[in-house]
């Protein structure tokens, strides 16, 4: 049984049966058979089905936002933002799928009566192990292009938001996706591990580096397509020439939005010594304005953490930093209220001996370090095993591009942060994962090329 605990109260709300592992092979065989028919469904029809799914999300936006907030504690305004934002991703995929996957004639020689072309075929049956922090975003990054390209999907939502996963499946089926083409599998790590034992054709996972490593090891002998979107310790560098107030407000939002539970949340900030004090003053002003409270309240900006265990991670990072000389400007404790709340926390006088500047926090906590030069900032930004996103704030575009070109990161930002675009690939370096979602690469991830050598006689 999956226990659904409301993170805003810490109370058990209900229990939902997990999918029996003994049923998984049967679901796979049904998906395999259904995929053959789905693959030959005209692309125009698959696009129309996905656009109907989009309409259903719009139609049921409020109830879906409330369900998401209830399950994971995401502030309701931010839950609505996620549902609104996923529409753009569906629009991108449905508008570009034909262009990216159409057959390509790459060579023709009339004298030799020779043609060479490339076509693209679906992988087959793929497993999508999704995440709880943005189930619509990270889920749609996979299942929308997977379905559009003719694959069948065994979809395992996080055990922290199974009702949201079931709602996604319900509206995909209502839109016209056959129930065996998209199957929602409920369960925790045991069910996920059993899914990997099936003769699948690809696995797409969003989650921690530790789990991603286990998945990679488990499926390596299968020689199948694998994509892993893992953690991050995303840095930002603030140069001395910025509008300090604007930069501080942007980075405060980037660090604390979704209670810091985003893969691309800003997790460490480096500020040039010439503006350090002014930046801290403006940053603190923003943080003090964040409302911590009931996630169902429109005014709430900081909700509860989705997982109780993450409270201990934050406790330990604060204790480690303070013991090593960090200054705690605000927060640092669990909020004195029911549920999994942690106070917005800002630490200064930090350095890279501290866990808060090296290990993923995934919560409402930030360390801000003073630097004296671009070179020093760059060294600190690259002093990490992760490489998901990184940002530079400066008025000088050439300076920004010079620095960002040297950062080991899958996505880079100039004067912005915590941003994802459906038009750009989403990928990581090092412990942040392998493969890409979104952009044209995020469509090509779900197809395999076939080379045609055609010679008339």
C-alpha positions in Angstrom: 0.0 0.0 0.0 1.1 3.5 -0.8 0.6 5.8 2.2 -0.5 9.3 1.2 0.6 11.7 3.8 -0.3 15.4 3.5 3.0 17.2 3.9 1.2 20.3 5.2 -0.1 18.4 8.2 2.1 15.3 8.5 -1.1 13.2 8.7 -1.9 10.1 6.8 -4.8 10.8 4.4 -5.4 7.5 2.7 -3.8 4.4 1.4 -3.7 3.3 -2.2 -2.8 -0.2 -3.4 0.5 -0.4 -5.3 0.6 -2.3 -8.6 1.4 -5.9 -7.8 4.8 -6.8 -9.3 3.3 -10.0 -10.5 1.2 -8.0 -12.9 4.0 -6.1 -14.5 4.9 -8.6 -17.2 1.2 -8.8 -18.3 1.1 -5.0 -18.6 4.3 -5.1 -20.6 2.9 -7.7 -23.0 -0.3 -5.7 -23.5 1.8 -2.6 -24.1 4.0 -4.4 -26.7 1.0 -5.5 -28.7 -0.8 -2.1 -28.5 2.4 -0.3 -29.5 2.5 -2.0 -32.9 -1.0 -0.6 -33.7 -0.2 2.8 -32.2 2.9 3.1 -34.2 0.9 2.8 -37.4 -1.7 5.3 -36.3 -1.3 8.4 -38.5 0.8 11.0 -36.9 -1.9 13.6 -37.5 -4.2 11.5 -35.3 -1.6 11.2 -32.6 -1.1 15.0 -32.7 -4.9 15.5 -32.5 -5.1 13.2 -29.4 -2.3 15.1 -27.6 -4.0 18.4 -28.3 -7.2 17.0 -26.8 -5.2 16.0 -23.8 -4.0 19.6 -23.6 -7.6 20.8 -23.7 -8.5 18.5 -20.8 -5.7 19.9 -18.7 -7.0 23.4 -19.3 -10.6 22.3 -18.6 -9.6 20.6 -15.3 -6.7 23.0 -14.3 -8.1 24.0 -10.9 -8.9 20.6 -9.6 -5.6 19.2 -10.8 -3.7 22.0 -9.2 -5.5 21.4 -5.9 -4.8 17.7 -6.1 -1.1 18.4 -6.7 -0.9 20.8 -3.8 -2.6 18.3 -1.5 -0.2 15.5 -2.5 3.2 17.3 -2.5 2.6 20.6 -0.7 3.4 22.8 -3.7 1.9 26.3 -3.1 -1.4 26.5 -5.0 -0.3 29.4 -7.1 2.8 27.5 -8.2 0.8 24.4 -8.9 -1.4 26.4 -11.3 1.8 27.8 -12.8 3.0 24.2 -13.5 -0.2 23.3 -15.2 -0.1 26.4 -17.3 3.5 25.9 -18.2 3.1 22.4 -19.4 0.8 23.6 -22.1 3.7 25.3 -23.9 5.6 22.0 -23.9 2.7 20.2 -25.5 2.4 22.9 -28.1 6.1 22.7 -28.9 6.1 18.9 -29.3 2.9 18.8 -31.4 4.1 21.6 -33.6 7.5 20.2 -34.2 7.1 16.4 -34.2 6.5 16.1 -37.9 9.4 18.3 -38.9 11.9 16.4 -36.7 10.8 12.9 -37.6 10.0 13.2 -41.3 12.0 11.0 -43.7 15.1 12.6 -45.1 16.5 12.1 -48.6 20.2 12.6 -48.1 21.7 11.5 -51.4 20.4 10.9 -54.9 22.4 10.0 -58.1 20.2 9.6 -61.2 23.1 8.1 -63.2 23.6 5.3 -60.7 19.8 5.1 -60.0 20.8 5.4 -56.3 18.9 7.0 -53.4 19.8 7.1 -49.8 17.3 8.2 -47.1 16.7 8.1 -43.4 13.5 7.2 -41.6 12.8 7.2 -37.9 11.0 4.4 -36.0 9.8 4.4 -32.3 11.9 2.6 -29.7 9.0 0.4 -28.7 7.9 0.1 -25.1 9.6 2.5 -22.7 9.5 3.0 -19.0 9.0 6.5 -17.6 9.9 6.8 -13.9 8.8 10.3 -13.1 9.4 12.7 -10.2 7.2 14.3 -7.5 8.5 17.9 -7.6 7.2 18.7 -11.1 5.1 15.7 -12.2 3.5 17.6 -15.2 6.8 19.2 -16.4 9.2 16.2 -16.1 6.5 13.7 -17.0 5.4 15.5 -20.1 9.0 15.9 -21.2 9.0 12.2 -21.7 5.5 10.8 -22.3 4.3 13.5 -24.7 7.2 13.0 -27.3 7.3 9.3 -26.6 3.6 8.9 -27.5 3.8 11.2 -30.4 6.6 9.2 -31.9 4.6 5.9 -31.6 6.0 4.4 -28.4 4.0 2.7 -25.6 4.7 4.0 -22.1 4.8 2.2 -18.8 4.5 5.3 -16.6 5.5 5.2 -12.9 4.7 8.4 -11.1 6.4 9.1 -7.9 4.9 7.3 -4.9 4.5 10.8 -3.4 1.9 11.8 -6.0 0.2 8.7 -7.3 -3.2 10.5 -7.6 -1.7 13.0 -10.0 -0.2 10.2 -12.0 -3.6 8.5 -12.2 -5.2 11.8 -13.3 -2.6 12.2 -16.1 -3.4 8.6 -17.3 -7.2 9.2 -17.1 -7.1 12.3 -19.3 -4.7 10.8 -21.8 -7.1 7.9 -22.1 -10.0 10.2 -22.4 -8.2 12.1 -25.1 -7.8 8.9 -27.1 -4.6 7.1 -26.1 -5.4 3.4 -25.7 -5.1 2.2 -22.1 -2.5 -0.3 -23.0 -0.4 2.3 -24.8 -0.1 4.4 -21.7 -0.2 2.3 -18.5 0.1 3.9 -15.0 2.1 1.7 -12.6 1.9 2.7 -8.9 4.6 1.9 -6.4 7.9 2.8 -4.8 11.4 1.7 -5.4 10.6 -2.1 -5.5 8.1 -1.6 -8.3 10.5 0.6 -10.2 13.3 -2.0 -9.9 10.9 -4.7 -11.2 10.0 -2.5 -14.2 13.6 -2.5 -15.2 13.7 -6.3 -15.3 11.2 -6.3 -18.2 12.4 -6.6 -21.8 11.8 -2.8 -22.4 13.3 -0.7 -25.1 14.2 2.4 -23.1 14.1 3.9 -19.6 13.7 7.6 -18.8 14.2 8.7 -15.2 14.1 11.9 -13.2 15.4 11.8 -9.7 18.5 11.6 -7.5 22.0 10.8 -8.7 22.1 7.8 -6.4 19.0 6.2 -7.9 20.0 7.2 -11.4 23.3 5.3 -10.9 21.5 2.2 -9.8 19.2 2.4 -12.8 22.1 2.8 -15.1 23.8 -0.3 -13.7 20.6 -2.3 -13.8 19.8 -1.7 -17.5 23.4 -1.6 -18.9 23.3 -5.3 -20.0 20.2 -4.6 -22.0 21.9 -2.1 -24.3 18.8 0.1 -24.5 18.2 3.8 -24.6 18.6 5.5 -21.3 18.0 9.1 -20.2 18.7 10.3 -16.7 17.8 13.7 -15.3 19.5 13.8 -12.0 20.4 16.3 -9.3 22.2 19.6 -9.3 24.1 22.1 -7.2 23.4 25.0 -9.4 25.6 28.1 -9.0 25.1 31.7 -9.9 27.7 34.5 -10.0 26.8 38.2 -9.5 29.2 40.6 -11.0 29.9 44.1 -9.6 28.2 45.9 -12.5 24.6 44.7 -12.0 21.5 46.4 -10.8 21.8 44.9 -7.3 18.2 45.0 -6.4 17.0 43.3 -9.6 19.7 40.6 -9.3 18.9 39.9 -5.7 15.2 39.6 -6.3 15.7 37.2 -9.2 18.1 35.0 -7.3 15.9 34.9 -4.2 13.1 33.6 -6.3 15.4 31.2 -8.1 16.6 29.8 -4.8 13.3 29.5 -3.0 10.6 28.9 -5.6 8.8 25.6 -5.0 10.4 25.7 -1.6 13.7 25.1 -3.2 12.6 21.7 -4.5 13.6 22.1 -8.2 16.4 20.4 -10.0 17.5 23.8 -11.4 16.9 25.8 -8.1 19.8 28.1 -7.4 21.7 26.3 -4.6 24.8 28.5 -4.2 25.6 32.1 -5.0 28.9 33.9 -5.5 28.9 37.7 -5.3 31.7 40.1 -6.2 33.2 41.8 -3.1 32.4 45.3 -4.4 28.7 44.8 -4.1 28.5 41.9 -1.6 27.0 43.9 1.4 24.4 45.6 -0.8 23.5 42.3 -2.4 23.0 40.6 0.9 20.8 43.5 2.1 18.5 43.3 -0.9 18.5 39.5 -0.9 17.4 39.5 2.7 14.7 42.0 2.0 13.2 39.6 -0.6 13.4 36.5 1.5 11.8 38.3 4.5 8.8 39.0 2.2 8.2 35.3 1.4 5.1 34.0 3.1 5.4 30.6 4.7 2.1 28.9 5.3 -0.8 26.8 4.1 -0.1 25.7 0.5 -3.7 26.0 -0.3 -3.6 29.8 0.4 -2.9 31.9 -2.7 -0.6 34.1 -0.6 1.7 31.3 0.4 5.1 31.2 -1.3 7.0 28.8 0.9 5.1 25.5 1.5 6.1 22.3 3.3 8.8 20.0 2.0 7.3 17.0 0.2 9.4 14.5 2.1 9.9 14.4 5.8 13.4 12.9 5.4 14.6 16.1 3.7 14.2 18.0 6.9 17.1 16.1 8.4 19.3 16.9 5.4 18.7 20.6 5.9 19.2 20.3 9.7 22.6 18.7 9.0 23.7 21.2 6.4 22.9 24.1 8.7 24.7 22.5 11.7 27.7 21.7 9.5 27.9 25.2 8.1 27.6 27.0 11.4 30.1 24.7 13.1 32.6 25.6 10.3 32.1 29.4 10.7 29.1 30.3 8.6 26.8 33.1 9.7 23.1 32.3 9.9 21.2 35.4 8.8 17.7 34.0 8.9 15.9 30.6 9.4 17.9 27.5 10.1 15.2 25.6 11.8 12.1 23.5 11.2 9.1 25.8 11.4 7.1 25.6 14.6 3.9 24.2 13.0 2.5 20.8 11.9 3.8 19.4 8.7 7.2 19.3 7.0 8.1 23.0 7.0 11.6 24.4 7.1 12.2 28.1 7.5 13.7 30.0 4.6 17.4 29.9 5.4 20.3 32.2 4.3 23.9 31.5 5.2 26.9 33.8 4.7 30.6 33.4 5.4 30.3 30.1 3.7 33.1 28.2 1.9 33.6 24.9 0.0 34.4 22.9 3.1 30.7 23.1 4.0 28.1 20.6 2.8 25.7 23.4 1.9 28.0 24.5 -0.8 28.8 21.1 -2.1 25.9 18.7 -1.6 22.4 19.0 -3.1 20.1 20.7 -0.6 16.7 20.5 -2.3 15.0 22.8 0.1 14.6 26.5 1.2 18.3 27.1 2.0 21.1 29.0 0.3 24.7 29.8 0.9 26.1 33.1 -0.4 29.9 33.4 -0.8 32.0 36.5 -1.5 34.5 36.4 -4.3 37.1 38.9 -5.6 37.3 38.1 -9.3 35.7 36.4 -12.3 38.4 33.7 -12.1 37.7 32.9 -8.5 34.0 32.7 -9.1 34.5 30.4 -12.1 36.7 28.1 -10.1 34.0 27.8 -7.4 31.2 27.3 -9.9 33.1 24.4 -11.4 34.0 22.9 -8.1 31.2 20.3 -8.1 30.4 16.8 -9.3 27.1 18.2 -10.8 26.5 20.2 -13.9 22.8 21.0 -14.6 22.5 24.8 -14.7 24.7 27.8 -14.0 24.1 31.6 -14.3 26.0 34.9 -14.5 24.5 38.3 -13.7 26.3 41.2 -15.4 25.4 44.1 -17.7 28.2 42.9 -20.1 27.0 40.3 -22.5 30.6 39.4 -23.7 31.7 38.9 -20.1 28.7 36.7 -19.5 29.3 34.5 -22.6 33.0 34.3 -21.8 32.3 33.0 -18.3 29.4 30.7 -19.2 31.4 29.1 -22.0 33.8 27.9 -19.4 31.2 26.5 -17.0 30.6 22.8 -17.1 26.9 22.8 -17.2 24.1 21.6 -19.5 22.2 24.9 -19.3 23.5 28.3 -18.7 21.8 31.6 -17.9 22.6 35.3 -18.4 20.7 37.5 -16.0 18.1 34.8 -15.3 17.9 31.5 -13.5 15.6 28.5 -12.7 14.3 28.5 -16.2 13.4 25.7 -18.7 12.4 26.2 -22.3 10.7 23.5 -24.5 12.8 24.8 -27.4 16.1 24.0 -25.7 17.6 20.7 -24.7 17.5 19.9 -21.0 20.6 17.9 -20.1 23.3 17.5 -17.5 27.0 17.0 -17.0 28.6 14.6 -14.5 26.3 13.6 -11.7 23.4 15.6 -13.2 22.7 12.9 -15.7 23.0 11.7 -19.3 20.9 12.2 -22.4 18.4 15.1 -23.2 14.8 15.9 -23.0 13.1 18.9 -24.7 14.1 20.6 -27.9 14.6 18.6 -31.1 17.0 16.3 -29.2 14.1 15.5 -26.8 12.1 14.2 -29.7 14.9 12.3 -31.3 15.5 10.5 -28.0 12.4 8.4 -28.6 13.2 7.3 -32.1 15.9 5.2 -33.8 17.1 5.8 -37.3 16.8 3.4 -40.2 19.2 3.9 -43.2 17.8 3.1 -46.6 20.1 2.2 -49.6 17.8 2.2 -52.6 19.1 1.2 -56.1 16.9 0.7 -59.1 17.8 -1.9 -61.7 
